[in-house]
Amino acid sequence: MENSSPTSPLSSWSWVLRQIRMVVPVGSKAEIKELSKLAVPAIMAQFMVFAVSFVSTIFCGHLGRTELAGVSLAIATFGSRNLLRVGIILQRAILILILACFPCWAILINTEPILLAVRQDPEVARLAQMYVKIFMPALPAAFMFSLQMRYLQNQGIIWPEVITGFVVNLLNALINYIVLYVLNLGVVGSAAANTISQFSMVGILYIYIMCKGLHKATWPGWSKECLQDWGSFIHLAIPSMLMLCVEWWTYEIGSFLAGLISEVELGAQSVVYELSNAAYMFPLGFSVAGSIRVGNALGAGETEQAKLSAKLTMFSVLIGSLKDHIASVACSGIIRGAGKQRVGAICNILGYYGVGFPIGVPLMFAAKLGIKGNIYHRDGFSDFSCTTFLLNWSCLGFASSVLS
């Protein structure tokens, strides 16, 4: 005789939980814990760095609408436990970034002619030129702080950047208040405050690293080896740069297009840009964590661990938000950690310039939507980039990444 007694709700839930456990990979709990230990301070550190420029923008916004308008080799090496080579790669990066300052300075010196060439307001162009001339000396400091952050993050050390960022943000707010409201220096004062803050960040973090001895395991002293093997470094660096800069350039081009409409639209675009950056910090933290975990695992030859880290990075972000753009940011970190920067760069170029702008520019001008059209086109290329990133991630050959 069959047992016709109804199944209790408790037993039904037990069956559901058993099915979930069968799907969840072994070691997921420990891996999510490790990802969170990296991601949470990384989010805080990135937000602190972003807040320096954000605070300056807020103070500039009180000057007037015109002033507002004007204004991964090392990861895999650490995973392989070849610690002293991390220091050699850092030395190589310092030299290459110092050389990279020169073309950047060449562009900054000609800011006003470039802005006038793309038909921006002459007064906005003049103020922008004034700002960047004062900020130019801070460019090496900004580069060095970025290197210091990556140097520590790739070793799983993140809290020093959070502490440094907190201290410098307090200092930056104080300096901005003094130069803008006490000394009445306007845009010049804001640029000077930002410059001082950039040097303060790199100086305070350097002192922290030296005093705590965080460099001892990976810094062999300056070596002639840093002058060698630049080719492999640049081979990864250029696609990595394109992955990030293609997106940044899209926002900046959007600002130029907004400036063609009016100063009000340009000011609104500036505010939207800063708010977007603030929202960007959450997925960026998991992107950093995923890049570190995947890169370290591949450096140690642990392909299964790399796969688990990649899956759980995406899972953690999807739990936080289902927005495509956020998943795209996190997935890009996995691709960088696996050394597939060229794939990521191609996906971003196609998404931003092959899909995004053909949608956005007609919406901004022909449909007369202004910056709303720019926002709609960002959604379009975010959807495309997310889809292509996820397809590449699902087909990613971690074993070949170890061999390469």
N, C-alpha and C positions, 0 to 999 in steps of 0.2 A: 504493500500500500504506500503511495507517494505521500511525502510530508507536505501538506498544504498550508502549513503555518506561514504567516506573512514574514518577510525578511525585515529585521529590525533596522531602523535608520542608522544605528551605530555600526552594524555589520556592513551596510552599504557604503558608508564613508570609509571604513577600513579597506574595503575592496578598491575604492577610488585612490586612496593613499598608496596602496600597494602598486597600482598601475603607474602612478606618478613616479614612485621610487624606481620602477623598472626603466622608465624613460630617462630619468636624471642620471648623468654619468657618475661613476664612482669617484669620490674625492671632490665633489662639487662644493660641499660645505666648506672644506678647508681652502679651496681655491677662491671662492667668493670672499672669504675672510681676508686672504692675502691681497686680492684685488682692492677690497675696501680700504685696507691699511695703506695702500698706495694712492687710491683715487681720492679719498676724503682730504688729506693734506694737499694733494696736487690741485684739487679744485680751489682750496683756500689760497694756495700760493699763486695760482694763475689769476685769481680774482684780485689779490693784493697788487700784483704787477699791473693789471688792467686799471685798477683804481687810481694809480698815480696820474695817468692821462685823463681819466674820467673826472677826477677832482679838478684838474686844470680846466677841463671843458666847462664844468659847472661854474667855476669862477669867471671864466671868459664870457659865459652866457649873460652875466650881469653887466657886462660892458656895453652890450648893444648887439643888434642882429647882424651887423656887418662884421664885428669882431668874432662873433660865434661862427659865422660862415667862413672867415679866413683861417680860423685856427685848424745715421744711426748705426754705423760701424761699431761705435763704442758699446752699444747695448749688447750685441752678440759677443764682443770681446770679453765683457765682464761676465757674461753667462758662461763662457768657457773657462773662467777663473784665471785667465792670463792677465792678472791685475795690472802689472807694470805697463803693459801695452796700452791700457786705457789712458795712462798719462801721456804716452807718446802721441796717441791720437788727439788728445786735448791740445798738446803743443802744436801739432799740425793744423788743427782747427783755428788756433789763435793766429798763426801766421797767415792763413788763407783769409780769415775774416778781416785782418788788418788791411790786406790788399783789396778786399771787397769794399772797404770804406771809400776808396778813391772814385770809382764810378758812381757811387751813391752821392758823394760830395759834388761831383760834376753836375748831377741832376739837380741837387738842392740849390746850388749856386744860381742856376737858371730857372728857379721856380716861377718868378714873375713873367718872363717871356713865354714859358710853356703855358701858363694859365691864360695869358692874353691870346696865345695862338689858338686855344680852344674856346675863345670868346667868353671868358669869365669876366665878371665885373672888375674894372681897373682898381677900384679901392680895395676889394677883396684880395686881388692879386698882390697889391702893394703890401698889405698887412701880412699875407701869407709869407711873402719874401722876407719881411722883417722878422717874423717868427722863426723861420727855418735858419736864417743866418746866425741867430743867437743859439739855436739848438744844435747846429752842426758839430761843435766840439763834443757833444754828448753821444754821438753815434758810436764811437768805439766802446764807450762805457755800456751802452745798451746791448751791443754785441757781446761784450765780455760777460755781462750778467746773464744773458741767455745761455752762454756756454757753461757758466758756473752752475746754472740750474740743471741743464742736461747732464753735466758731469756728476752731480749728486743724485739726480733722479735715476740715472742708469745703474747706480749702486743701491737703489732703494732708500736713499736718504732724502727726505722731502721737507721735514719740519723746519730746518734752518731757513728755507726760502719763505716759509709762512711768517716766521718771527721777523726776518729782515723786512719783508713787505709791510708788516704791521707797523714797525717802527718808522719806516720811510714814509708811509702814508700819513702818519701823524705829523711828521716833519714837513711834508709837502703841503698839507692843508695850512699849516702855520705860515710857511713861506709865502704861499699864494695870498693869504689874508694880508700879510705885511706889505708885499709889493703892490697889491692892487688897491687896498683900502687905506693903508697908512702912507705909503710913498706915492701912490697914484701913478704907477709906471705903465699901466695898460697892458697891451699885448707884449711889449718888451719885458715887463715884469713877469708875466705868465711864462714866457719862453725861458727866462732865467731861472724861475722856480722849477720848471720841468728839467732843465739841464742839471741844476744842483741835485735834484732828486735822483736822476739817473746815476750820477757819480756816487751819491750816497749809498744807493743800493749795491753797486758793485764793490764799494769800499767796505761797507759793513759786512757783507757776506764773505768777502775775502778774509777779513779779520776773524770772523767766526770760524771759517774753515781752518785757518792757521792755528788759532788758539785751541780748538777742539782736536786738532790733529787728524781731521777727516781726510787729508791728502796722503797720509803716510803710506797706506797700503798700495796706492796706485800712482804715486808721483816719483819717478826715478831720478828726477833732476833733468835739466835741459840736455838733450841728446841730439847728435847729428842725424839720428834716425827720423826725426821729425821733418827733415828735408827730403825724405824719400817717400815713394809710393803715394804721391799726390793724386795720381790717376784714378786709383780705386776709390779714394775719398771723394773726389769730384764726381765720379761716376754715380755715386749714391746721392751726393749733395745736391746736384742740379735737379734731378727729378723730385727730390724731397722739397726743394725750394719751390718748384713749380706747383706741387700739390697744395702748398699753403698759399703761395703768392697769387696763383690764379684766382683763388677765392677773394683774397684781399683786394686785388686789382679790380675785381668786379664791383665791390663796394665803392672803391674810389672812383671808378668810371661812372657809377651811379650818382656820385656826388657832383662830378663834372656836368652830367646831364641835368641834374636838378638845378645847378647854377645857371644853365641856359634858360631856365624858366623864370626864376626870380630869386632874390636873396632870402625871402621867406621860405621858399621850397628848399633851398640849400641848408638853411638853419634847421628846418624840420628833419631833413635827411641826416644831418649831423646827430641830432638827438636820437633818431631811430637807429643809427649806426652804433651809438654808444650803448643803447638798451639791448640791441642784438648781441653785442659783445658780452654784456653781463649775463644774458641767458646762455651764451656759448660756453661759459665756464664749467657747467655741470658735465656735458658730454666730453669736453676737453680733458677734464680730470680722468675720466674713464679711458679716454684715448691714450693719455700718458701711461696709465696703469697697464692697459692692454699691450701697448707697445713694449713696455719694460718686461712684462711677464713672457710675452711671446718671443721677444728677442733673446732674453736670457735662456729660455728653454731651448731655442734653436742653437744658441751658442754652445750649450752643454750637450747637444745631440739628442734631446728628449722630444721627439716629434709628437708623441701622444700628449705630453704635458702642454705643448704649444697649442695643439688642437683644443684641449680642454680650456685653456686660458682664453682662446679666441671665442669659443662658444659662450663662455660665461660672461665675458665682457659684453657681448651683444645682449645676453639675457638680462644682465644688470641694468643696462641702459633702457631696454624695452620695458622693464618694470617701472623705471622712473618716468618714461614718457614714450608715447607711440608716434611722436612726430618724426617724419622721415629725415629731416635735416639732422636731428640729434643722432639717429642711428648711423647716418652717413659719417658724422664726425668720429664716432667711436670706431666704426669699421675702417676708417682711414688710418687710425692708429695701429690696428692689427696689420694692415697692409705694409705700413712703414716698418713695424717690428719684424715682419717676415722678409724684409729687403726687396719688396716689390714696388718700389717707389715709381718706377717708370709706368707701371700699369695704373697706379693712382693718378699720376700726372695726366695721362691720356684721358682717363675717365673724367677728371675735372675740366680739362680743356673742352671736351665734347659737351659736357653738361652745361658749363657756364657760358661758353661762346657759341656752341652749336645749337643749343636749345633755349637757354635763358634770354640772351639779348635779342634774338629774332622775335621773341614774345614781348619782352619788356619795352623796347624802344617804341614800337607802334602804340602800345598802351599808354606810354607817357605823353607822346606828342599827338599822334593821329586821333586817339580816343580821348585825349585831353584829361587823363587821370592823374597827371603829375607824379608825385612820389608813390602814390598807390600802385601805379603801373610797375614801378621799380620793385615794389614788394611782391607783386604777383609774379613777376618774372623770376625773382629769387626762389619762390615756391616751386616754380616749374623746373629750374635746374637742380634744386635740392632733391626733388622726386627722382629725376633722371640719375643724378650722381649716386643717390642711395641705392637705386635698383642695380646699377652697374657694379657698385662696390660689393653689394650682397652676392651678386652672381659670381664675381671674381673670388670673393671670400669662400663661397661654397665649393669652388673648384680649386682652391689654393692647394698647391703641392708642398706641404711642409717638409717632406723628406728631401725634395730637390733644393729647398732653401737651406737645409743643413749642409748639403753637399757643396752648394755654391758659396 
